Each structure stands twice: as structure tokens, then as C-alpha cells.
Amino acid sequence: MTGIQETSHESYKNLYLTKFNFMLRWTLIFLIIAIVAGIFGFFGIAASAAYIAKVLFFIFIVLFIVSLIFGKKRPEV
């Protein structure tokens, strides 16, 4: 029975480390994005970056709606 408890404990530990690494990776990605956005803001490129962000926003909204309409549907039983 000791082997089962150790295995269960190890799997929880591995799951925790996996989630921690996942969150750490996203934290670093957002830190880099914030630094780049700050650089754009300080050097006056913010207006063009805002325009690009607006265009990308509408493109992704359209793609989201299309994927909702034509996305994979559950088979009927």
C-alpha cells in the first residue's frame, strides 16, 4: 500500500509542477508583451500599434464567429 501512496503523491507533485511551469511561461510571455508595449508607447509608435491591434481584433472576432457557426458539432444520438 505504501507504493500506491507514493505513486499518488508523485503524480500530484508532477501535476503541480506542470501547472506551475505553465503559469510561469504565460507570466514571462505577458511580461515581454508589456515591455514591448511600453517601448512602443515611449517612442510614439503607439498610434500605429493601436491601429494594428484594432484590425487584428476585428479579424479574430470574425474568425471566432465563423468557428462558432461552422465548428465541429456533436454527433446526434
Backbone as a ProteinNet text record, in pm:
[ID]
protein_1_A
[PRIMARY]
MTGIQETSHESYKNLYLTKFNFMLRWTLIFLIIAIVAGIFGFFGIAASAAYIAKVLFFIFIVLFIVSLIFGKKRPEV
[TERTIARY]
82.5	0	86.9	206.3	294.7	330	347.4	380.7	270.7	146	32.7	30.7	54.8	53.3	166.7	284.8	397.2	371.3	315.4	285.1	181.6	79.4	-23.6	36.5	122.2	187.2	276.2	349.5	437.2	355.6	241.5	161	104.2	63.1	15.5	128.7	246.5	362	394.9	392.6	419.7	313	187.6	78.9	96.1	133.8	156.3	269.6	379.5	493.3	457.6	376.4	334.4	249.5	154.5	70.7	154	250.9	336.9	418.6	475.7	554.3	466.9	344.3	251.1	223.1	194.4	164.9	289.8	405.2	529.4	558.6	532.9	555.7	465.7	336.1	244.7	283.6	333.2	378.1	492.2	586.9	700.2	656.4	561.6	511.5	445.9	360.7	294.2	392	497.8	600	669.3	701.8	765.7	672.4	544.1	446.3	435.2	434.7	424.9	547.9	665.7	787.5	784.8	743.2	735.3	631.9	516.7	414.4	465.5	541.6	599.5	697.6	778.9	873.5	798.7	692.7	613	552.7	504.7	442	540.9	660.4	760.1	814.4	815.7	876	773.8	647.1	547.6	494.1	519	467.9	331.5	280.6	157.2	37.9	31.4	-83.5	-90	22.1	20	-2.1	51.7	28.7	-118.4	-182.1	-324.5	-408.1	-369.2	-441.8	-427.4	-307.4	-284.9	-363.9	-366.7	-442.2	-591.5	-640.9	-782.4	-817.4	-732.3	-755.1	-751.6	-651.6	-641.6	-760.6	-807.7	-924	-1044.8	-1072.7	-1188.7	-1169.6	-1048.1	-1022.1	-1050.2	-1003.3	-1024.6	-1169.7	-1241.5	-1384.6	-1457.4	-1425.1	-1487.8	-1452.6	-1326.7	-1286.8	-1355	-1374.8	-1443.8	-1589	-1656.3	-1796.4	-1807.4	-1716.5	-1717.7	-1694.1	-1601.8	-1576.6	-1694.8	-1769.7	-1890.2	-1996.6	-2009.8	-2113.2	-2076.1	-1953.5	-1912.8	-1825.1	-1815.8	-1730.4	-1779.1	-1696	-1730.4	-1851.2	-1948.8	-2071.8	-2074.4	-2146.4	-2160.3	-2247.8	-2211.6	-2299.6	-2428	-2537.8	-2665.7	-2681.1	-2736.6	-2750.7	-2887.4
-119.1	0	125.5	112.8	228.6	273.6	179.8	213.8	293.6	260.5	332.5	476.4	496.4	631	714.3	654.7	728.7	764.8	672.2	699	811	806.4	909.3	1045	1045.6	1170.2	1224.4	1137.1	1180.6	1236.6	1175.4	1225.9	1364	1386.4	1519.3	1621.3	1579.5	1668.6	1704.7	1606.2	1632.8	1721.9	1700	1783.5	1927.5	1946.6	2080.9	2149.2	2078.9	2138	2171.8	2088.7	2115.9	2242.5	2255.7	2376	2499	2484	2595.9	2641.3	2546.2	2581	2646.9	2600.3	2658.2	2804.4	2831.8	2968.7	3056.2	3000.6	3076.7	3116.2	3025.9	3056	3170.1	3165.8	3273.5	3405.4	3399.2	3520.8	3585.4	3505.2	3558.7	3613.6	3546.7	3595.2	3731.6	3746.1	3874.3	3983.1	3945.4	4042.4	4095.9	4008.9	4051.3	4139.6	4102.6	4184.4	4322.8	4328.3	4457.2	4543.7	4482.8	4558.4	4613.9	4531.7	4577.9	4689.6	4674.5	4779.4	4908.6	4897	5015.2	5085.6	5007.4	5066.5	5139.3	5076.6	5142.5	5272.7	5271.8	5390.1	5503.4	5469	5572.3	5636	5562.1	5614	5657.7	5670.1	5726.6	5631.8	5505.2	5408.2	5356.8	5411.4	5362.3	5376.3	5482.2	5503	5393.8	5362.5	5257.3	5120.8	5098.2	4971.7	4957.4	5066.7	5062.2	5031.3	5086.3	5058	4909.7	4858.4	4716.3	4628.7	4665.5	4589.2	4591.4	4705.4	4716.3	4627.6	4627.7	4544.1	4396.9	4356.8	4217.5	4177.3	4268.6	4239.6	4203.5	4284.1	4256.2	4129.8	4104	3980	3858.9	3862.9	3749.6	3736.7	3847.2	3839.1	3768	3804.6	3739	3590.6	3556.6	3415.9	3339.3	3403.8	3340.5	3310	3406.8	3386.1	3276.5	3275.7	3171.1	3034.6	3026	2897.1	2852.5	2947.5	2910.1	2853.3	2912.8	2869.5	2737.8	2726.8	2610.1	2513.1	2530.9	2446.4	2303.5	2218.4	2077.1	2061.3	1990.2	1971.3	1828.6	1812.7	1679.9	1593.6	1466.3	1376.6	1350.6	1347.8	1323.8	1175.5	1146.2	1005.7	954.5
0	0	0	49.7	53.1	-87.5	-179.5	-317.4	-385.1	-354.6	-414.3	-364.1	-234.2	-178.8	-235.4	-250.1	-306.1	-451.5	-527.7	-667.7	-679.4	-595	-597.4	-559.7	-459.1	-416.4	-527.7	-594	-703.4	-819.8	-850.5	-961.9	-929.7	-803.8	-766	-772	-730.4	-735	-879.5	-969	-1110.8	-1171.9	-1134.1	-1184.6	-1138.2	-1011.7	-959	-1032.8	-1055.4	-1124.8	-1269.1	-1332.4	-1469.1	-1474.1	-1381.6	-1378.4	-1345	-1254.1	-1217	-1337.2	-1410.9	-1529.2	-1635.2	-1650.4	-1746.4	-1711.8	-1584.9	-1542.5	-1550.1	-1517.1	-1524.8	-1669.3	-1761.2	-1902.9	-1949	-1910.9	-1950.3	-1884.4	-1762.2	-1694.5	-1771.2	-1814.4	-1890.1	-2025.9	-2089.8	-2219	-2202	-2099.2	-2078.2	-2034.3	-1963.4	-1927	-2051.7	-2143.8	-2268.8	-2349.9	-2356.1	-2428.7	-2364.4	-2231.4	-2161.8	-2189	-2191.9	-2220.4	-2362.3	-2457.7	-2596.4	-2609.6	-2543.4	-2548.2	-2484.8	-2376.9	-2314.8	-2406	-2476.2	-2571.2	-2682.4	-2734.6	-2838.3	-2786.3	-2664.3	-2607.3	-2584.1	-2543.1	-2515.6	-2643.3	-2750.9	-2874.1	-2978.6	-2942.5	-3032.4	-3137	-3121.2	-3218.3	-3172.7	-3065.5	-3005.7	-3099.3	-3177.5	-3266.7	-3372.7	-3433.6	-3535.8	-3472.1	-3353.3	-3284.9	-3246.3	-3207.3	-3173.7	-3297.5	-3411.2	-3534.8	-3572.3	-3562.4	-3592.8	-3496.2	-3368.7	-3269.9	-3300	-3345.4	-3379.1	-3498.8	-3600	-3717.6	-3679.1	-3600.2	-3557.3	-3471.1	-3387.6	-3304.1	-3390.4	-3492.7	-3577.2	-3661.1	-3704	-3778	-3689.3	-3564.5	-3475.1	-3431.6	-3422.1	-3391.4	-3505	-3628.4	-3744	-3745.4	-3721.9	-3719.5	-3606.8	-3493	-3381.6	-3417.7	-3478.6	-3516.9	-3621.9	-3718.5	-3821.1	-3757.9	-3662.9	-3598.5	-3513.5	-3456.8	-3383.4	-3476	-3593.1	-3686.6	-3753.3	-3801.9	-3878.9	-3800.9	-3669.9	-3587.9	-3582.4	-3523.6	-3511.8	-3421.2	-3470.8	-3395.9	-3340.1	-3229.2	-3170.1	-3259.1	-3270.8	-3346.3	-3267.3	-3337.3	-3270.1	-3241.9	-3126.5	-3084.2	-3116.6
[MASK]
+++++++++++++++++++++++++++++++++++++++++++++++++++++++++++++++++++++++++++++

